[in-house]
């Protein structure tokens, strides 16, 4: 146990100092920062011509024959927190409106059209260049809904209290939506699904990508580390000092810590970036809320990450141990890379169909379950027992493959020359009495 | 008690016997020579002693007991192609290896500094292995093998590829370790090192033990067949003496091969009567000759 710690520490300290690790981590961190700031940057460049920044956009409001309605809208509009400003127009003067739109004075305009047989007029929005933005639509819907209720109720001779009462159920409905995403009061309905769901989506996406990339890099590092030790013959000294088992697991755990350390640094980079004031705004616009992250999903993600990592890592170590020269490594780890690619793509392509059979099946296969179960838990409906079953299958296969890998490792590190075939490996195992 | 004892150890790989019934004993404070051509089974024997692979037959005892985990801390190993991490600092990897052998980081560091000082290369402490010359890499490998002051030290071709100065340095170090009580299993195909260092030897040839025992006894078993003669002037008629098989003229003398020891006396008499003699020696066979002979015989 003591020795395992020594190996863990040595592996970690040595790798964390290497230039390649520092450079890849830095590049990834920069990419992440750019990625996070991208929405803001895009907004910056595509923002409306004259103001350039996120100043209030102006929307024309044609009073026309609906004087009362328009006034009410303007009143309630004032109570909303919104980026849009309503500019009143007395009549629907096409020429004036389109002229103003061309000059960028207004983005588009709104008018009410009498509906035959309808109690409430239809609301028509005529846009200039761009289509109606989601935020504007949601703001308008919210404001008009109340007004509509009010105007219909008026005909019934209700008291002010009763009107409020009529409005109340609507508010209950919206409050239940609010509960999931505290601090995001006016966003509901803007994004398909609630903010929490959106956050789950982003989280699952991020976890799957993280899993794939850190696994690829640490897995490669483990295999090449083992091969290097073998080709530099330090392996012979190592296995006479430490049992192959503690050596292998020391290395695997050391690399896991390295991977976690990398993830942690990415996490810090992401957090710092999201904390920047301009990004908070953008996030709000995208209807994402950090506090809506489901901690259970995060923990489950971490657990499956670690377990999945172990499964792949022991196999990478075993593959590394049967190779004598680093040049042969790429070819030898190809099958493992393929399998991890499959796990990655099944998860990514199933994000929109989280309850598909493919996903269901693959969430019970240990090599693909670390990513696919996350998609199911985060985005689909999955009974608790299935998660538990997947977890158990994964743990059992870690033990099985860990045992097998340790055996291969123990034999492989003593075999030099050309890459042994499976048969030769078995023969050697027998000869060495492993 | 015997530090290390191999009794009829056999190792069979799938298609061939790598080591066939080898037996040897190493005492405390002894250097044991394991000789043999390439592929004779030296490395396999050493790997079995190290516990890397298990013998198919026979047994290996350490201090009278079979292999156990505690032995890892008592054994040191310098592999033939001495391995160290090329891109890691000397100080980091050697203290690491010391720690794996059960030392504390502090002890290992202290021991490393002692050894670097001894080899007069204290500035290598912060160097990476790949920055060092091959001979110096080997010294670092040697330090890695002895850092924890092992009871049983296994040196596979420890001196190959070293310049004469460094060979002497390592040789004297090995002797020092022996005098401090270490039991050393030493493999080489350079016979002169063995003659200088080892008390007992085993010569392996194609997995079999062909010669085994005390070096002096082995030598006395092989007849003395060479006479070195150094004379002032020429000596005539040496090749006509009975028992002389071959006479070679050398710089300032003769090298004479004889088939029986009595011939030496008559050579001396003949030479004395004709010239002034600087040197006369009936040479005992070199290990090299014994080796070639032993290996040659078993070949036939």
Interface residues (C-beta under 8 A of the other chain):
Chain A: X3 X6 X7 X10 X13 X14 X18 X228 X229 X232 X233 X234 X235 X236 X237 X238 X239 X240 X241 X242 X243 X414 X427 X428 X430 X431 X432 X433
Chain B: X12 X13 X14 X47 X50 X51 X52 X53 X54 X56 X69 X72 X75 X77 X79 X81 X82 X83 X84 X85 X86 X87 X88 X92 X93 X96 X97 X99 X100 X101 X144 X145
